[in-house]
């Protein structure tokens, strides 16, 4: 790595800004010894037992100035988060105090921790594997309760357990191949593996891969754009989905002249929801600019809700627009004002009444169907959302398929052993048993400082 693992490190772990309490994390083999020179309390940190709290004063030993009254949480190696001697300083949440403490620490032997360095040290000291390390970052960045729950599930080690179970099966096969290579004259079965055993392994890898799309959507979310002609009820639907009156609702055409954004979740998927300017011919330059922006947003939406005023039906100038939009898989045509419409709802349109709040369940189901497609929506088992894990699993599956084809074609065992080792290396890279320094740099640089 670009920085030394032997350094004592410190960083603000709580959010910067004024608060009742702030937390500064420290770690490193010398961290408790350094803190003992800066802490005045009943027990010195380097003499304290692990997982204990100690009240006292942080002071500057050069000047004798008291900095703050604090609580020190002491964590001993190897039972700390990082696996090293560690402490957490709970101080008053004034940025002036926080800055003085950080300056004090840095002058006495600590350096500022890099992004993700605490979790990196936990990984390097074998406290967690890479799948759990990724889950630490994901749980911090979770944008919905479902995202939080899935990240917490991964943090418990379910992905690591699944990968290790698959790896054990491959290691048994590898052992059978090596025996046949080393002892070719022994009277052994013709094949070191049965095809149904290989199919079971492939299915288990495939089932993990199928969860990626769901996991990624729950982690990153989607963009939904509400569009349509003026007075179709776009803003009313926007307010209904948002559950607050954010957009101005009026019978006057062209009321919305720029897009309005809000955040919601639909079945655990975070959504950026946009209400846009109504589409119509107009000579007003401000409204024209709003319509241009609507066109751009429609083009880039993950899901487009095109709203039809069911009380008046499809307008002449809307038919061509709808025909064009329905060629895209992401377009849902919504038949609004169904409560006052005597017209038959066209096939494939979703009937709703934004004013009465009816039809939302069917609309939400259709939205989820459009974004998930045939991907499973079940999130009870292990779900991956890491591009790195997905690529490695895909490569692993390809290596196993190549191995299986080689068995059928009676390819020499030493060649098959290479395919099997490739698959095992891919699984090792997922959990971190096989690693590269530059990959770790990239991964942990995306973490918060202090985590």
C-alpha positions as CSV (number, residue, x, y, z in Angstrom):
1,X,0.0,0.0,0.0
2,X,1.0,3.6,-0.4
3,X,1.1,4.2,3.4
4,X,2.7,2.4,6.2
5,X,0.7,-0.2,8.2
6,X,3.0,0.4,11.3
7,X,1.9,4.0,11.7
8,X,-0.4,5.1,14.5
9,X,-3.4,6.7,12.7
10,X,-6.3,9.0,13.8
11,X,-9.4,10.4,12.1
12,X,-12.7,12.0,12.9
13,X,-15.3,9.1,12.7
14,X,-18.4,11.2,13.3
15,X,-19.8,13.7,10.8
16,X,-18.0,17.1,10.9
17,X,-19.9,20.0,12.3
18,X,-21.4,21.1,15.6
19,X,-22.9,18.3,17.7
20,X,-23.2,17.1,21.3
21,X,-20.5,14.5,21.0
22,X,-17.9,13.8,18.4
23,X,-15.8,10.6,18.0
24,X,-12.2,10.4,17.0
25,X,-10.8,7.0,16.2
26,X,-7.2,5.9,16.6
27,X,-5.4,2.7,15.8
28,X,-1.8,1.3,15.7
29,X,0.5,-0.6,18.0
30,X,1.8,2.6,19.6
31,X,-1.6,4.4,19.8
32,X,-2.3,3.6,23.5
33,X,1.3,4.5,24.5
34,X,0.9,7.9,22.8
35,X,-2.5,8.6,24.3
36,X,-1.1,7.8,27.8
37,X,1.1,10.9,27.5
38,X,-1.9,13.0,26.6
39,X,-4.6,11.7,28.9
40,X,-5.0,12.5,32.6
41,X,-7.3,10.0,34.3
42,X,-7.5,7.3,37.0
43,X,-6.0,4.7,34.6
44,X,-3.5,5.3,31.8
45,X,-4.7,4.0,28.4
46,X,-1.7,1.7,27.9
47,X,-2.5,0.0,31.3
48,X,-6.3,-0.3,30.7
49,X,-8.1,-3.5,29.9
50,X,-9.7,-3.9,26.5
51,X,-13.4,-2.9,25.9
52,X,-13.4,-0.5,28.8
53,X,-14.4,3.2,29.1
54,X,-12.3,5.8,30.9
55,X,-13.2,9.4,31.9
56,X,-10.5,12.0,32.0
57,X,-8.9,15.1,30.4
58,X,-6.9,15.4,27.2
59,X,-4.1,17.9,27.6
60,X,-1.1,19.3,25.8
61,X,2.0,17.9,27.7
62,X,4.2,20.7,26.2
63,X,2.1,23.6,27.6
64,X,0.0,21.9,30.3
65,X,-3.2,23.2,28.6
66,X,-6.3,21.2,29.1
67,X,-8.0,20.5,25.7
68,X,-11.3,18.8,26.6
69,X,-13.0,16.4,29.0
70,X,-13.3,13.1,27.2
71,X,-14.3,9.5,27.4
72,X,-11.7,7.0,26.1
73,X,-12.9,3.6,24.8
74,X,-10.0,1.2,24.9
75,X,-9.7,-1.8,22.5
76,X,-6.9,-4.3,22.8
77,X,-5.2,-6.3,20.0
78,X,-6.4,-8.6,18.6
79,X,-10.0,-8.0,19.7
80,X,-10.3,-4.6,18.3
81,X,-12.0,-3.7,14.9
82,X,-8.6,-3.3,13.2
83,X,-6.9,-6.1,15.1
84,X,-4.5,-3.5,16.6
85,X,-4.3,-1.5,19.8
86,X,-7.1,1.1,19.4
87,X,-9.0,3.8,21.1
88,X,-12.0,6.0,20.4
89,X,-12.1,9.4,21.9
90,X,-15.6,10.8,22.7
91,X,-15.2,14.5,23.0
92,X,-17.5,17.5,22.9
93,X,-18.7,18.2,19.3
94,X,-17.2,21.6,18.7
95,X,-15.2,21.9,15.6
96,X,-12.7,24.1,17.5
97,X,-12.2,21.2,20.0
98,X,-12.0,18.6,17.3
99,X,-9.3,20.5,15.4
100,X,-7.3,21.1,18.6
101,X,-7.4,17.4,19.4
102,X,-6.4,16.4,15.9
103,X,-3.5,18.8,15.9
104,X,-2.5,17.5,19.4
105,X,-2.6,13.9,18.1
106,X,-0.6,14.6,14.9
107,X,2.1,16.5,16.8
108,X,2.6,13.6,19.2
109,X,2.9,10.7,16.7
110,X,-0.4,10.0,15.0
111,X,-1.0,10.7,11.3
112,X,-4.3,11.4,9.5
113,X,-5.9,8.1,8.5
114,X,-6.5,7.7,4.8
115,X,-10.1,6.9,3.4
116,X,-11.0,3.4,4.5
117,X,-7.7,2.7,6.3
118,X,-9.3,1.4,9.5
119,X,-11.3,-1.2,7.5
120,X,-8.2,-1.9,5.3
121,X,-6.2,-2.8,8.5
122,X,-9.1,-5.0,9.7
123,X,-8.8,-6.9,6.4
124,X,-5.0,-7.1,6.4
125,X,-5.1,-8.3,10.0
126,X,-7.6,-11.0,9.0
127,X,-10.5,-9.6,11.0
128,X,-12.8,-9.5,8.0
129,X,-12.7,-10.7,4.4
130,X,-13.2,-8.4,1.4
131,X,-16.9,-9.1,1.0
132,X,-17.5,-7.9,4.6
133,X,-15.2,-4.9,4.0
134,X,-17.3,-3.9,1.0
135,X,-20.4,-4.3,3.1
136,X,-19.0,-1.8,5.6
137,X,-18.9,0.8,2.9
138,X,-22.3,-0.2,1.5
139,X,-24.1,0.0,4.9
140,X,-22.9,3.6,5.3
141,X,-24.0,4.5,1.8
142,X,-27.4,2.7,1.9
143,X,-30.2,4.8,0.5
144,X,-33.1,2.7,1.7
145,X,-34.0,0.5,4.6
146,X,-33.8,-2.5,2.3
147,X,-30.3,-1.5,1.2
148,X,-29.3,-1.2,4.8
149,X,-30.7,-4.7,5.6
150,X,-28.9,-6.3,2.6
151,X,-25.6,-4.7,3.5
152,X,-26.0,-5.8,7.1
153,X,-26.7,-9.3,5.9
154,X,-23.5,-9.2,3.8
155,X,-21.6,-7.8,6.8
156,X,-22.6,-10.9,8.8
157,X,-20.6,-13.0,6.3
158,X,-23.3,-14.7,4.2
159,X,-21.4,-14.1,0.9
160,X,-18.1,-15.3,2.4
161,X,-19.8,-18.5,3.6
162,X,-21.4,-19.2,0.3
163,X,-18.1,-18.6,-1.6
164,X,-16.1,-20.8,0.8
165,X,-18.7,-23.6,0.5
166,X,-18.3,-23.5,-3.3
167,X,-14.5,-23.4,-2.9
168,X,-14.5,-26.5,-0.7
169,X,-16.3,-28.4,-3.4
170,X,-13.8,-27.3,-6.1
171,X,-10.9,-28.2,-3.8
172,X,-12.2,-31.8,-3.5
173,X,-12.3,-32.0,-7.3
174,X,-8.8,-30.5,-7.5
175,X,-7.5,-33.1,-5.1
176,X,-9.0,-35.9,-7.2
177,X,-7.3,-34.5,-10.3
178,X,-3.9,-34.1,-8.6
179,X,-4.1,-37.8,-7.4
180,X,-4.7,-38.9,-11.0
181,X,-1.8,-36.7,-12.3
182,X,0.6,-37.9,-9.6
183,X,-0.4,-41.6,-9.7
184,X,-1.5,-42.3,-13.3
185,X,-1.1,-46.1,-12.8
186,X,-3.4,-46.4,-9.9
187,X,-6.8,-48.1,-10.4
188,X,-9.1,-45.0,-9.9
189,X,-12.4,-44.0,-11.4
190,X,-12.2,-42.6,-14.9
191,X,-13.5,-39.2,-14.0
192,X,-12.5,-37.1,-10.9
193,X,-16.0,-35.5,-10.8
194,X,-19.5,-36.4,-11.7
195,X,-21.4,-34.0,-14.1
196,X,-24.3,-33.6,-11.6
197,X,-21.8,-32.4,-9.0
198,X,-20.4,-29.8,-11.5
199,X,-23.9,-28.7,-12.4
200,X,-24.7,-28.1,-8.7
201,X,-21.6,-25.9,-8.4
202,X,-22.5,-23.9,-11.5
203,X,-26.1,-23.5,-10.3
204,X,-24.9,-22.1,-7.0
205,X,-22.7,-19.6,-8.7
206,X,-25.4,-18.7,-11.2
207,X,-27.9,-18.1,-8.4
208,X,-25.6,-15.6,-6.8
209,X,-25.0,-13.9,-10.2
210,X,-28.8,-13.5,-10.7
211,X,-29.1,-11.4,-7.5
212,X,-26.7,-8.7,-8.9
213,X,-29.2,-6.7,-10.8
214,X,-31.6,-6.5,-7.8
215,X,-28.7,-5.7,-5.4
216,X,-27.4,-3.0,-7.7
217,X,-30.8,-1.4,-8.1
218,X,-31.3,-1.3,-4.3
219,X,-27.9,0.2,-3.8
220,X,-27.9,2.8,-6.5
221,X,-31.6,3.4,-7.1
222,X,-33.4,4.5,-10.3
223,X,-34.6,7.7,-11.9
224,X,-38.4,8.0,-12.7
225,X,-39.5,10.9,-14.9
226,X,-43.2,11.9,-15.0
227,X,-44.1,13.5,-18.4
228,X,-47.1,14.2,-20.5
229,X,-49.2,17.0,-21.9
230,X,-50.3,20.0,-19.7
231,X,-53.0,19.4,-17.1
232,X,-52.8,15.6,-17.4
233,X,-52.2,15.4,-13.7
234,X,-48.4,15.0,-13.6
235,X,-47.9,17.2,-10.6
236,X,-50.8,15.6,-8.7
237,X,-49.3,12.2,-9.2
238,X,-45.8,13.5,-8.3
239,X,-47.2,14.9,-5.0
240,X,-49.1,11.6,-4.3
241,X,-46.0,9.5,-4.8
242,X,-43.9,11.9,-2.8
243,X,-46.6,12.1,-0.1
244,X,-46.3,15.9,0.2
245,X,-47.4,18.9,-1.7
246,X,-44.1,19.8,-3.5
247,X,-45.4,20.6,-7.0
248,X,-48.0,23.4,-7.7
249,X,-51.2,21.9,-8.9
250,X,-53.4,24.2,-11.1
251,X,-55.9,24.1,-13.9
252,X,-53.9,26.7,-15.8
253,X,-51.9,25.1,-18.6
254,X,-48.1,25.4,-18.3
255,X,-48.0,25.9,-14.6
256,X,-44.9,23.6,-14.3
257,X,-42.1,25.2,-16.3
258,X,-39.1,23.4,-14.9
259,X,-38.5,20.0,-13.4
260,X,-39.0,19.3,-9.7
261,X,-37.1,16.5,-7.9
262,X,-38.0,14.4,-4.9
263,X,-36.8,11.2,-3.3
264,X,-38.9,8.1,-2.5
265,X,-38.5,4.4,-2.2
266,X,-40.6,1.7,-4.1
267,X,-40.4,-1.8,-2.6
268,X,-37.0,-1.0,-1.1
269,X,-35.5,0.6,-4.3
270,X,-34.4,4.3,-3.9
271,X,-36.0,6.5,-6.5
272,X,-35.2,10.0,-7.8
273,X,-38.6,11.2,-8.9
274,X,-39.0,14.1,-11.4
275,X,-42.1,16.1,-12.3
276,X,-41.5,17.9,-15.6
277,X,-43.0,20.7,-17.7
278,X,-46.1,19.7,-19.7
279,X,-45.6,19.0,-23.4
280,X,-47.4,21.3,-25.8
281,X,-46.8,23.9,-28.5
282,X,-46.1,27.3,-27.0
283,X,-44.5,30.5,-27.9
284,X,-43.4,31.4,-24.4
285,X,-39.6,31.2,-24.2
286,X,-39.5,30.1,-20.6
287,X,-42.0,27.3,-21.2
288,X,-40.1,26.3,-24.4
289,X,-36.9,25.9,-22.3
290,X,-38.8,23.8,-19.8
291,X,-40.1,21.5,-22.5
292,X,-36.6,21.1,-23.9
293,X,-35.4,20.0,-20.5
294,X,-38.3,17.6,-20.3
295,X,-37.2,16.0,-23.6
296,X,-33.7,15.5,-22.2
297,X,-35.0,14.0,-19.0
298,X,-37.3,11.6,-20.8
299,X,-34.4,10.4,-22.8
300,X,-32.3,9.6,-19.8
301,X,-35.0,8.2,-17.4
302,X,-34.7,4.6,-16.1
303,X,-38.5,4.6,-16.0
304,X,-40.7,7.0,-17.9
305,X,-44.3,7.5,-16.7
306,X,-46.2,9.1,-19.5
307,X,-49.5,10.5,-18.2
308,X,-52.7,10.6,-20.2
309,X,-55.7,12.7,-19.1
310,X,-58.3,9.9,-19.1
311,X,-61.2,12.4,-18.9
312,X,-60.3,13.8,-22.4
313,X,-58.5,10.8,-23.8
314,X,-55.5,10.7,-26.1
315,X,-55.0,14.0,-28.0
316,X,-54.2,14.2,-31.7
317,X,-50.6,15.3,-31.2
318,X,-50.0,12.6,-28.5
319,X,-50.6,9.5,-30.6
320,X,-47.3,9.6,-32.4
321,X,-45.4,10.5,-29.2
322,X,-47.0,7.5,-27.3
323,X,-46.3,5.1,-30.2
324,X,-42.7,6.2,-30.2
325,X,-42.3,5.9,-26.4
326,X,-43.9,2.5,-26.2
327,X,-41.2,1.0,-28.3
328,X,-38.9,1.6,-25.3
329,X,-39.1,-1.0,-22.5
330,X,-38.9,1.7,-19.8
331,X,-42.1,3.5,-20.7
332,X,-45.3,3.1,-18.7
333,X,-48.4,4.8,-20.0
334,X,-50.6,5.9,-17.1
335,X,-54.3,6.5,-17.7
336,X,-55.0,9.2,-15.1
337,X,-58.3,10.7,-13.8
338,X,-59.8,7.2,-14.1
339,X,-62.3,8.2,-11.4
340,X,-64.0,10.7,-13.7
341,X,-63.3,9.0,-17.1
342,X,-66.1,7.2,-18.9
343,X,-63.7,6.0,-21.5
344,X,-62.3,2.4,-21.7
345,X,-58.7,2.1,-20.6
346,X,-56.6,1.1,-23.5
347,X,-54.8,-2.3,-23.2
348,X,-51.5,-2.1,-21.5
349,X,-52.2,1.3,-19.8
350,X,-52.2,1.6,-16.0
351,X,-55.4,3.2,-14.7
352,X,-54.9,5.5,-11.7
353,X,-56.6,8.4,-10.1
354,X,-53.9,10.7,-8.7
355,X,-56.5,12.9,-7.1
356,X,-58.2,10.0,-5.3
357,X,-55.0,8.0,-4.7
358,X,-56.2,4.8,-6.4
359,X,-54.2,2.5,-8.7
360,X,-50.8,3.1,-7.1
361,X,-50.3,-0.5,-6.1
362,X,-50.6,-1.7,-9.7
363,X,-48.4,1.2,-10.9
364,X,-45.7,0.4,-8.4
365,X,-45.8,-3.3,-9.4
366,X,-45.4,-2.3,-13.0
367,X,-42.5,0.0,-12.2
368,X,-40.7,-2.8,-10.3
369,X,-41.4,-5.2,-13.2
370,X,-39.8,-2.8,-15.7
371,X,-36.6,-2.3,-13.7
372,X,-36.1,-5.9,-12.5
373,X,-37.4,-7.7,-15.6
374,X,-36.9,-11.4,-15.0
375,X,-34.4,-10.9,-12.2
376,X,-35.6,-12.4,-8.9
377,X,-37.0,-9.9,-6.4
378,X,-36.3,-12.2,-3.4
379,X,-33.8,-10.6,-1.1
380,X,-34.0,-13.0,1.8
381,X,-30.8,-14.9,0.8
382,X,-27.3,-13.6,-0.1
383,X,-27.5,-10.7,-2.6
384,X,-24.5,-9.2,-4.3
385,X,-24.3,-5.6,-5.5
386,X,-20.5,-5.3,-6.1
387,X,-19.4,-5.1,-9.7
388,X,-16.1,-6.6,-8.6
389,X,-17.8,-9.7,-7.2
390,X,-20.0,-10.0,-10.3
391,X,-17.1,-10.0,-12.7
392,X,-15.1,-12.5,-10.7
393,X,-18.1,-14.8,-10.3
394,X,-18.8,-14.6,-14.1
395,X,-15.1,-15.5,-14.8
396,X,-15.2,-18.3,-12.3
397,X,-18.4,-19.7,-13.9
398,X,-16.7,-19.6,-17.4
399,X,-13.6,-21.4,-16.1
400,X,-15.8,-24.2,-14.6
401,X,-17.8,-24.5,-17.8
402,X,-14.6,-24.8,-19.7
403,X,-13.5,-27.5,-17.2
404,X,-16.7,-29.4,-17.7
405,X,-16.4,-29.3,-21.5
406,X,-12.8,-30.5,-21.2
407,X,-13.9,-33.5,-19.2
408,X,-16.4,-34.5,-21.9
409,X,-13.7,-34.0,-24.6
410,X,-11.2,-35.9,-22.5
411,X,-8.7,-33.0,-22.4
412,X,-5.5,-34.0,-20.5
413,X,-5.9,-33.6,-16.7
414,X,-3.0,-31.2,-16.4
415,X,-4.8,-28.8,-18.7
416,X,-8.1,-29.2,-16.8
417,X,-6.2,-28.5,-13.6
418,X,-5.4,-25.0,-14.9
419,X,-9.1,-24.2,-15.5
420,X,-9.9,-25.4,-12.0
421,X,-7.1,-23.3,-10.5
422,X,-8.4,-20.2,-12.4
423,X,-11.9,-20.8,-10.8
424,X,-10.4,-21.1,-7.4
425,X,-8.3,-18.0,-7.8
426,X,-11.4,-16.0,-8.8
427,X,-13.2,-17.2,-5.6
428,X,-10.1,-16.3,-3.6
429,X,-10.1,-12.8,-5.1
430,X,-13.7,-12.3,-4.0
431,X,-12.9,-13.0,-0.3
432,X,-9.4,-11.5,-0.5
433,X,-7.3,-14.6,-0.1
434,X,-5.8,-13.6,-3.5
435,X,-5.3,-9.9,-3.7
436,X,-3.5,-7.2,-5.6
437,X,-2.3,-3.9,-3.9
438,X,-3.6,-1.6,-6.6
439,X,-7.1,-3.2,-6.4
440,X,-7.1,-2.6,-2.6
441,X,-6.0,1.0,-3.2
442,X,-9.0,1.6,-5.5
443,X,-11.5,-0.2,-3.3
444,X,-10.7,1.4,0.0
445,X,-10.2,4.9,-1.5
446,X,-14.0,5.0,-1.9
447,X,-14.5,4.7,1.8
448,X,-15.1,7.6,4.2
449,X,-12.2,8.9,6.2
450,X,-12.5,7.4,9.7
451,X,-14.0,4.1,8.5
